[in-house]
Amino acid sequence: MTVNSGFALHQPTNPPVDILDTNSPSQGTPSSLATTPAHSVATSFTTTRRVFPDLENESLEGFHFLRTPREYKSPHWKHFRLLDPAFHPPKDPSSQYALCLFCKKSIKIGKGVSGLGSHLRSHEKNEEHRKEMESTLRNQKRQFETSLNATPKLTPAQRDAQILEATACWVVEENLPFNAVEKESFRQLCSILYPKAPALTANQIRAEIKSLGTTCKQAIVKELSGRHFALTTDHWTSKNNETYGALTAHYIVDGELKRCVLHFEVHHGTTTGEALFANLVSIFEGYNFDMSYILAVTTDTTGNMNTFGRRLAQHGVNHLYCMAHNLQLTVKYAFDDKNIPDSENAMKSARSQVDFFNSSTQALEKLINMQKTTRQGARALKPIQDVRTRWWSTHKMVDRLLLLTPSIDALVASGQVKVSALTPTQKKVLNEIKDLLSPFASAQKKLEGDKYPTVSMVPYLVWKIRKHLKARAEPIDEGQITSSTRQLSQIMYRDFVENRYGDGSTVFHDEYVLGNLQRYISLNKIVLVASFLDPRFKSLHPFVPAADKQKIISYVLSLMASIVEKSADERMNTNSQQEESIDDERMNVNSQQEESESSNLLPDHNDDIDESDDMFADLVEEQREPQAFVNDAGIICEAELQRYRSTPQIPFAEDALKWWSNNSLKFPILSVLAFRYLSIPATSAASERLWSLANQIITKNRTQLEGNIVRDLIFLKENGHILGKHAEEIEG
């Protein structure tokens, strides 16, 4: 009989009484031995002696025992035997050892039997744990059976609806053609899994996807209603030559960055700034959203976006350039050899080598094989071609080519390939260009993320890149950098300062500073606010001039005050409504009291305080004075801001949103601002990622997909988690 896990014992003639069995007529429920007082140990073990079988006369093969002395009267000896040291040499020759009859473990005997008692209690603890686990499993089984009985059986129509919805979701997730459900192999599979499964058609899948898309839009409304969020937008031309417009929303919930797709549809008409703004207004009207909840809209840097940005500003919405696009406009100067004089056409030669190996499978195979010798132990790599509009692709091409240069040189020297090797000058210039573009590539990679705050990094990265370009553009000792790379650095630095972000002497501006072609050449002030609200950058040092720091802090104070004032107004409106309700209740109570007997002169403690009593008049009036509240709020805001400024700045590797989640109670007003402004994306990468997803949907074999179907497919793939979150509430 198995009494407890790990202890296989012989079954006694009289089964032991379960100490946890409260229905046993022979004994009650004893206390745990671990908490039994020392003076009642013997009694406890006498009470529970039948938990374990009686092995008094059991012979244990392989063990040799001494006779237990008569003076050993403790009940513990019922479960132990003295080991004969002649056959079982003790670890400590000066001590005796006893064998536990349950687990066959030898236990050292001290002056008393405390060691034996502790060992027995461990067995009883295991027994109690086993009983507890059995009880838990019984309860879980009972609850499961109850839930099964409580769940109504589905009708055939309900079952068919479930199958249709699940199949539609599968088609969406796997980018399958709708007629996949009409294939004989699919229907055969369904009939095996569920013989009564309906034979679905492509039209049913299409209709179900459309229905789910509509429900998904309703879920987005519930997700974003009353919440501040930022947007990104962009346009893309598909394989079937249709222009699609995308709009993504970004927000923070419970300390985590979230995003969803608000819009992905065929754009009809022109893409002027006016047309794009009208389209945005139309989208928001369709959702019944208030544009005042938009924190900022991040777009690319094309000319039409300037007009779009001005229209946004007229409605109080901030417009930001995608920083990755802006940096790419500066990086493009490294694309052309005319900006790198005396470099022996280094960039042209680099691209020529890349083209050669990428266009010849035989040459590429030789390059891969050569790397087994020149790059032993490393994974074989292929050359990468840069694209003028693809972020950090030029740096990636040069970096990869320089890594493969020893292998390419070996192939050229051995005559295995017919391509020109890079000259020493070209190699030196390419190495310098790689170093010149490195900060750009690092910044663009980092800013593409959507799981962590990015806009707060922008001021520091702008300062870092400007400093990097300036150091290489200024005259330095001959030999440190070639004149070719210095001239390229000067061109890029001039573009960065005059057309992108200014010289950095002043970074805080109430309004955008405009440069050539009405382009922004300054940071939006909310970007600087985001940096201040990021505990990794809160000191604003060294990337913000001292004169601008106080301007940023003053602006943050004004934002804090606006939050408090709005909260006060909402609280007053709520109190006013509550007071009207309370007054109505009091009138009813007074009417009832007039009709009741007046003998009870002591008021009930639950009665409302009569606000007409002069004792409370000043207090109530004081609470209703909004000016006094605002003054107090100003002091509170300043105190909270000072506390925040005095806290240590956290390392960059730490999680800024987690920090705010842990400190939101300490900084209740600033945390509201932080969870708003840190959600703003620094780039429009979120919209551009949709193009990759759309390319997987609109393949060369599916170019006839209707625009509204593509929209619903994108919606469901990107917003499925939101649909699942709100589906039950929407369906009632």
N, C-alpha and C positions, 0 to 999 in steps of 0.2 A: 504494500500500500504506500502510495506517495503522499506523505503528510505535507511536505513543503518542497519547493523547488530545490533540487540538488540533494535531497535526502531520501534515498530508497531504503525503506525499512520493512521488516517482516510484519505481517498483520497479526495483532494480538488476538487472544481468544475473546476478550471483551473490548470492543472498539473504544478508542479514547473519546472523551467528551470534548467537544469544541469549546474553547474558552470564549470564543466570540459568538457562540450560539445562545442568544438571549432566551430562546424557547426551551432550553434544557431544564427539566424539572429538578435536576440534582444540584445545580449551582447557578449563581448569578453571573453578572459581567464583571470580572476582576479588573483592577487597575493595571496599567502597564508596569511591568517589573522594573523598568528604567526609573520610575518615580516612586517605587516602594521604599518606605523608610527602612533603615538598617535593622531596627529592632524587630521588624515583622517579616524579614526575609524568609525565615523558616516556614512561617505560616503561609506566605505567598506560594512557596514552592510546594507545600503540602496541598494547597488548594488546586494548583495547576499541575500536579505530578502526573496526571493522566493525559496531558497534552501529547506526551511522547510514550511509546510502548515500553512495556516492562521487559528489559533485556537482562534481568538478574542472572538467568541461567543460560544465556546465549553464549555459545562458544564462538570466538572470533579467530578464524584461521590466520596464522601468521603472527599473532600477538601473544605475548606471555606476560602474565600479571602476577602481582603479589597479592596476598590476602589483605583485604582492607581492615585495618586495625579497628577494634571495637570503639576506641575513643573518637574515631571519625564519625560523629553522629549527625553531621550536617546532611540535610535532605539532598544537597547537591550530589552526594556520592551515589545517589540512585542512578546517575547518568554518566559516571566516570569510573574508571578502573585504574589502579596503580600499575604503572608499567614496571616490569622487572628490568633493572639496569644491566643485568648480566646479558640479557638478550637485546636490549634497546639502550645502547650507551647514551647517556644524557649529554647535551651540549655543555651543561654546567655540572661538573661532577659533584658539586656540593648541594645540588638541588634534586628534588624528586619531580617526576613528571607523571601526569595522568592522561589516559586516553579518553576523549569524548566519544561516547558510543553512537553519536549521531553522524558526526562528520569525520570520525577517525583521525582527528587532529590531536597531537600531543600538547598538553597545556602545563606550563611550569607552575608548581605549587609553592607559594610563599609561606609566610608565617600563618596565614589564615587561608580562607577559601574564597577571597574576593576575586581572584583570577578566574576561578571556576564559575562564580556567579556572573561575572561580566560576560563570559563566554556563553553561558546559558541564555542570558538576556539578548544576545545577538541572534540566537536561534528564534527566540520568541518574537523579536522585532521583525525577522524575516517572515515568520508565520503571520504576524499582523499585517505586514505589507502585502503578503499574498492574499489575505482575506480582503484587504482594501481594494486591491486590483480586481479581484473577482466581483466585488460589489459594484465597482465602477463599470466593469464590462456588462454586468447585468442591467444596470441603469441605462447604459448607452443602447443596449439591445432593446430595452423596453421603450425608450424614447423613439428609436428608429421604427419600431413596430407601430407605435402610436401615430407617428408622422405618416406612415404608409396608409394607415386606416383613415387619417384625417384628410389625405390628399384625394380629391375626387377623381374618379376614373375619367380619362379623356374619351370624348366621343370620337367616332371615326373621322368626322370633319375636323375636329381639333387636332387629332393626330396628323392628318394630312397637311394641315396648316403649319404644324411644327416642322414636318419634313421639308415642306417647300421653303420655309424661312432658313433652315439649316443648310439646305442645298444652295440657296442663293448666296448665303454668306461664304460658303466654300468656293463657289464660282468667283466671287469678288476677291477673296483672299489669294487665290491661286492664279488670277488673271486668265481664267479659262474662257473659251468661246461659249456663248449661251447654249449653242446646240450640242454641247458636250453631254447634256442630260438626255439627249435623244439617241445617243449611241447605244448600240445593242449591248456592248460590253458593260456600260454603266447600268443599264436597266437589269441586266442579268445579275450584277453585283447586288443591286438593291433588292431583287427578289429573293436572293439567298439570305441576306441580312434580315429582311422583313417581307415575307411573301405578300402582305397586303399593301405594300408601298404603292402609291399612285405613279402612273407613268407621266412624268413631268415633260413639259415642252419648253422650247426656247422662249416662246411668248410669255409663258407663266413666269419664267425666271426674270425676264425683262420687266414685267409688271411688278414683281415682288421687289426688285432692286429699286424701282421708282418709288414704291411705297415706303421702303426703308429709308430712302434718301429724304423723303418728306418728313418722316419721323425724326431723322437725324438732325434736320434743320430745327425742329422744335426743341430737341435736346440742347442744341447750341444756345438757343434763346434762354433756356433755364440755366445753363452753365454761366452765361456772361451777364445776365440781367443784373443791374445794380453794381457791377464790378468794373473797375478801371482796367484798361488793357491797352497795349501798343499794337501797331499794325506794321506789316511789310506788304509790299505790292510789287508786281512785275508783270511783264507780258512775254509771250512765247508763241512761236509759229510751229505748228505741228507738221507731221509728214504729209497730211492731206491739205497743207497750205491754209489752215485756219488759224487765226490769231486768238489765243486764249489769254484771259486776264486772271490773275491769282491774287487773293487777299488772305493773309494769315493773321491770327490774333495771338498775342502773347501775354500771359498773366501769371501771377503767383498764387498758389493755394497751399496752405499748410507748409509754407517754407520751401515749396518746390516749384520750379518753373514749368509751366504748362503751355501748350500751344494747340491751336485747332485751325482748320481751314474754314473761312467764312464764305469764300467765293472761288469758283473755278469754272468759268464758262467762256464760250466763244464771245469775243468782243466784236461787236458790229459797229461800223463807222470809223471815224478818225481816232487817233490816239493823242490829240492835242491835250494840253494841260486842262483846258476848260472841259473837254469831253470826259477826261479821266475823273475830274472832280464831280461832275454831274453823275457819273456812274457810281462813285463812292456814296454819294447822297442817296441814290436809288437803292443801293444795297442795304444801307442802314435803315431806310424806310421799310424795306421788306422784312427786316428783323425787328422793326420797331425799337431800334436802339437810339440812344441820345448821343450825339457827337461830342458832347462835353465830357464823356467818359474816355475819350481817346487821349492817351498820354502823348503819343507821337506816331508819325508814319515814316518809316524808313524806306527809301527808294533808291534806285540807281541815280546816276548823275547826268542823264541825258537832258537836252535842252528843254523838252516839254515838261520836265519835272520842276523846273523853276516856276513856271506859271502855276502848275499844280500846287506847289508849296505856298505861293502867294495866296491862292484861294483858301488853302487850309488855314493860313495865318489869320485871314479875315474872319474865320469862324473859331478862332482861339485854339487851333490845333497846331502843335509843333511839327515841323518837317525836318527830317534828318537825311543827309546823304549817307549812303552805304559806304562805310570807311574802306572796305575791301575794294570797291570800285574806284574810290578816290585814289587809293594807293596805286592801283593798277595803272591809272592815267599817268602817274609819275614813272612807274616802272617801265612803261612802254618805250621810253627813250633808250633803254638798254637793248631794245629789240633790233635797233638799226645801227649798222656800222658807221653811218655818217656822223653819229654822235660820239664815236670812239675813234678819233683820227690816229693814224700811225699804229694801228693794232693789227695790221696785215689781214684785215677782214676776218677777225677772230670769230665773230658770231656767225658769219656766212659759212666759214669752214666748219664750225661746230655743227650747224644744221646739215651741212652736206654729209658729214659722217653719219649723223643720226638717220638721215633719209636713206643712205646707202644700206645700212644694216636692217632697217625696218622694211625695206622694199625687196630684200633678197633673203629668202629662207635659208639658202645654202650658206651665205655669209653670216647670218645670224647664228646658225648652228655651229659654225667654226668659232665664232666669238664665245659662245656658251662653253664649248669644249676647251678653248684656250684658258678660260677662267679657272678650270680645274687645276691648272699649273700656276697661273699668276695670282690667283686668289684662293689658295688651298683652304678648304674647310668652310668657305663662305658660300652662301647661296648664289647661284648664277643669276645675273641681272641682264635686262635688256635696255637699250637706249630709249629715252623718252623724248618725244617731240613737243616743243612748246607751241602754244597758241596765244596770239596777241591778246585776246580777250579773256583768257582763262587765268584765274588768279594764281600767282606764284609758280606758274608753269615754266617760265624762263629760268628761274633759279633752280627748279627741279631738273630741267634739262642739262644745265651746265654742271650742276653738282654730280649728276649721274654719269655724264660723259667724262668728267675728270676722274671719276672712280674707275671707269673702264679704259682709260687711256693706256695704262701699261699693257693691257690685253690687246688693244687695237694696235699699238706700236709693235708688239711681238708678231701679230699677224702680218702687218705690212713688211716688217723686216724679213720675215720668212717667205714672202711672196705668195702667201695664201689668199690675200685679197688685194684688189686693185682700187685702193682709195688713198688719197693723200693724207699723210700723217700731219698732226698739228706741229707747227714750228715752236721753238722755245719761247718766242715772243707771244705767240697766240696762247700758249699754255699759261704764261704769266698773267696776261690780260684776263683770261677766263677765270683764273683763280681769284684775281682782284674783283672781278664782276660778281663772282659767287659771294665773296665776303661783303661787297657793297649791297647786294640784294638780300642778304640773309635776314636782317631785321624786318624787312618788308614781308618776306615769306613767313617768318615766325608770327608776325602780327596778324596776317591774313588767316593763317591756320587757326590761331587762337580765337579770333573773332567769329569764326564760322560756327562755333558751338552753340547749342540751344538748351543745354542742361545746366548752365551756370550763367551768372551775369556777365555781360560783355560790354555794354555801353559805358560802364564805370572804368573800363581799362583805356578808353579812347584818349583822354587827356594825357595820361602817362605815355602811351605809345606814340602819340604825336610828338611829344617832347623828346622822346628817345630817338626817334627816326630823324627828326630835325637836327639833333646834336650829332648823330652819326653821319649824316650827309655833310654837315658843315665842316666836320673834322677832316673829311676827305676832299672837300672842295677848296680849302685854304692851302696856300703854299706851304710845303713841308720839305724836309731834307730829301735831296735827290737820292733815289734808290729805294725809298720806302714804298713808293707807289709810282706807277708809270704815268707819264703825262697823258696818255690815252684815257686811263681810268680817272685821273683828276679832272679832265675836261668833262667827261660824262657825269661825274659827281657834281660839278658846277652847274651843268644843265639841269640835273634832277633837283638840286637844292633850290635853284631859282624858281623852278616850276612849283615845288612844294610850298615855298614861301609866298609867291605871288598869286598862285591859282588854287591853293588847297587850304592851308591853315595859318598863314601869316608868319611873322618872325618870332612870335612868342613873347614879345615885350608886354603885351596886354592880351589876356585870354578871355576875360569876362566882359561881355557886351550885352546890353539890354535888348538890342536888336542885332540881327545878322549884319555883318560887314560884307558888302557886295563887291566883287571884282569884275574881271572881264566877263562879258556875256551874261551879266547879272547873276553870276555864280557866287555861292557862299564861300567866303575865305576866312571863316571864323567858326568856332564851336558854338553850338546852341547852349544857352546857360543851363538847361536842364541836364545836359551831359556832365557839366561840372558839378551840379548838385548830386548826380548819381555817384560821381567819384567820392564826394564828401560823405555820402551815405553808405559807401562800401567800407567796412571796417579795415580793409586791406590798404586803402588809399586815403583814409580820413584826414591824415595830416596835410595832404595836398603838397607834400614836399618830395622832390624839388621841382615839380613840373608846373606849379602855379606861382607866379610872382607874388611877393608879399602884399603888394598893394591890392591885388585881386582877391586875396583870401577873405578879407573882411567883407567885401562885396558879396561873395558867395554865402558867407555865414548870415549876413543880413537878409539875403534873399531866402535862405532856408527858414529863417525866423518868420518871414512873412507867409511862407507856405504853411508853417506850423500853425500860425495864428488863424489862417483861413480854415484849416481843418477844425480847430477848436470852435470858431465862430459858427461854422456849419453844424457841428455837433450840438452846440448850444441851441441854435434855432430849431433843430429837429427835436431836441429834448423839450423845449418850451412848447412846441406844437403838440408833442405827445402828452405833456402834462396838462395842457389846456383841454385836450380831448378827455383825458382821465378825470379832470376836475368837473367837466360837464356831466360825465357819467356819474361821478360821486355825488354831485348836487342832486341829480335826479333820484339817486338811491336814498339820499337823506330826506328828500321831500316825502318819499314813500314811507320811510321809517317814522318821521315825525307825525305823519297822518295816522299811522298805526298806533303810535304811542298815545296820541290824543284820545283815541278810542279805548285804549287799555286802561287798566286800573293804575292810579298814581301813587299807590302805597309804597312801591319800591323806590327809595330815595337814593340808593347807591348805584352809580352807573356800572354797567358791565365793562370789564377790561377790554372787550373786543369792540366796543362802540367807537365810531369815528370821532376824532377830536373836532369840536365845532370851531371852524375858522373864524366865526364871528366873535369869539371870545377875545377881548382886548389883550390878554396875555400872549396870544400868538400872532397878533396882527402885524407887529414889526418884523417878526421872523418870516412870515409869509411874504410880506412886501419886499423884504431884503432879498429873498430868493428870486423874486421876479424882476429885479433890477439888472437888465442885461449889461449895462455899462460896468457895474461892479464886477460882474463875471468876466468880462473881457479884460479888465485891468488885472484881475487875479490870474487869468489865463496867460497874459503876457509874462508875468513873473514866472509862472510854471514853465512856460516854453523856454525862457532864457535859462532857468535852472537845469532843465533837462538837457538843453544843448550844451551847457558847460560840463555836465556830468559825462556826456558822450565824448566831448573833446578831451577830457582828462583820462579816459580809458585808454589802455595801451592799444596800439595798432597791431592787428594780427598779421602773421606771415601770409604771403601771397598764396601759398599752397593750401591754406585752410579754406573752409566753406563759408562764404559770406552769408548765405541765406540761412545756414544752420546757426551761425552766430546770432543773427537777428531773431530766429525762433527761440533761442535760449535766453535772449535778453529783451524780448518784446515787452515784458511786464516792467522792466526797469526803465525802458524808453518807450512808453505807450504811444506818444505822438510821432516821434521820429520813425518808429517801426512801421507806422502806416505809410509814411512817405517812402521808406526804404522798399517796402513790398510793392509799391507802385512803380517807382522810377527804375529799380533794378530789373524790372521785367522788360525794359526796352531793348530790343536787339540792335547791335551796332552795325549789322549788315542785313542785306535782303536775302541772305542765303536760304532762309526758310521757304521763301517763294520759289527760289531757283531749284530747290530740291524737288519741288513738285514736277518740274520738267522731266527729271529723271524718272519719276514715278509714271508720269503720263507717257513717256516713251515706252515703258513696259506694257502699257495698256493699248496705245495706238501703234501697234506694230504694222509692218508692211502688209500683213494679212488681215488687218482689222482697220484699214483706213476709212471704211464706210461707217464707222461708229458715229452715231448722232452725238452732237455736242452735249445735250442734256443727259445722255447715258454716261458719257465720260465724266461729267460733273458728279453724277450720283456715285459712280465707281470711286472717284477720288475722295468724295465725302465719306463714304463708308470705310475706305481703307485708312484714312487719316483720322477720322472722328469716331471710329467704332467704340473706343473706350468711353466716350461721352454718351453715345447712344446707350450703351449698356448701363451706364450710371443712372440715367433718367428715364429709361424705357418704361419701367413699371409705373412710375408716376404719370407719364404721358398716357399710357394705356388705361389708367384708372385701376 
